[in-house]
Structures are given as structure tokens and as C-alpha cells.
Amino acid sequence: MSNKTAKVLQKKRAGLLAELATLSRLLHGSWVERYSVCSRADCKCRRGERHGPRHYLVIQEAGHQRQKYVANSQVEAAMDGLAQHRRLREIVDQITQLNLDLMKENAHENR
């Protein structure tokens, strides 16, 4: 690799690092939708038409799995937050590869 290649890699890395700042609403967790049956004997849910869906974000909190209820009005925001977390993981993978390439470039320069 040339010095020019190293500069291109550094520029790509800087762009990815800048993109990280835009992921301010990310949520790390899993999405769950549940349907339920209530206690009323004459309710339609007793005949198979369950209540729901109810939405939950499953997260890790102090080493324990927790389910956080998400109101219908917040479903879109939660889905966006989960998408931002997926993007975060993609960026981390790309930065890792770029840093490995830069380390390899540096190793060649030190020979």
C-alpha cells in the first residue's frame, strides 16, 4: 500500500466516525410483540381474538434481561433506534477492517 492508500483509508475512517455522532437515538435490544388473553370470561380474546399486539424492547440491565413496554405512539422511534444500533455495528465492523488495513500499511512502512 502507498501513502496515498493510507490517506484514503484514514478519510473513510473519519467519515464513519463522523457518522457515529448522528446515531443519538440508538437502542440496543430485541423487539418483541405479544398478544394476550384477559380475565373477562365473555371477552372476544377467549374465542381466539387476543388483545394486542403489545410491543416490548428486550434489553440487558445489570446483567439481567428486562422487557420494557413501548407505547404504540413510540413504536416508530423504537424501530428507528434499533435500526441505528444495527448501523452502529456495521460502522464498528468497517472501522475495524480499516484499522487492520492501516496497521498492515504501517507494518510495511516499518520494514
Residue pairs with C-beta under 8 A, 6 or more apart in sequence:
1 101
1 104
1 105
1 108
5 105
6 102
6 105
9 98
9 101
9 102
9 105
10 102
12 94
12 98
13 95
13 98
13 99
13 102
16 91
16 94
16 95
16 98
17 95
19 87
19 91
20 88
20 91
23 84
23 85
23 87
23 88
25 77
25 80
25 81
25 84
26 81
26 82
26 84
26 85
26 87
26 88
27 57
27 59
27 78
27 81
27 82
27 84
27 85
28 59
28 60
28 85
29 57
29 58
29 59
29 60
29 68
29 82
29 85
30 57
30 58
31 55
31 56
31 57
31 58
31 78
31 79
31 82
32 55
32 56
32 57
32 58
32 67
33 52
33 53
33 54
33 55
33 56
34 52
34 53
34 54
34 56
35 50
35 51
35 52
35 53
35 54
36 45
36 50
36 51
36 52
36 54
37 43
37 45
37 46
37 50
37 51
38 45
38 51
40 46
45 51
54 69
55 69
55 70
55 71
55 72
55 75
55 78
56 67
56 68
56 69
56 70
57 67
57 68
57 70
57 78
57 82
58 65
58 66
58 67
58 68
59 65
59 66
59 68
60 66
70 78
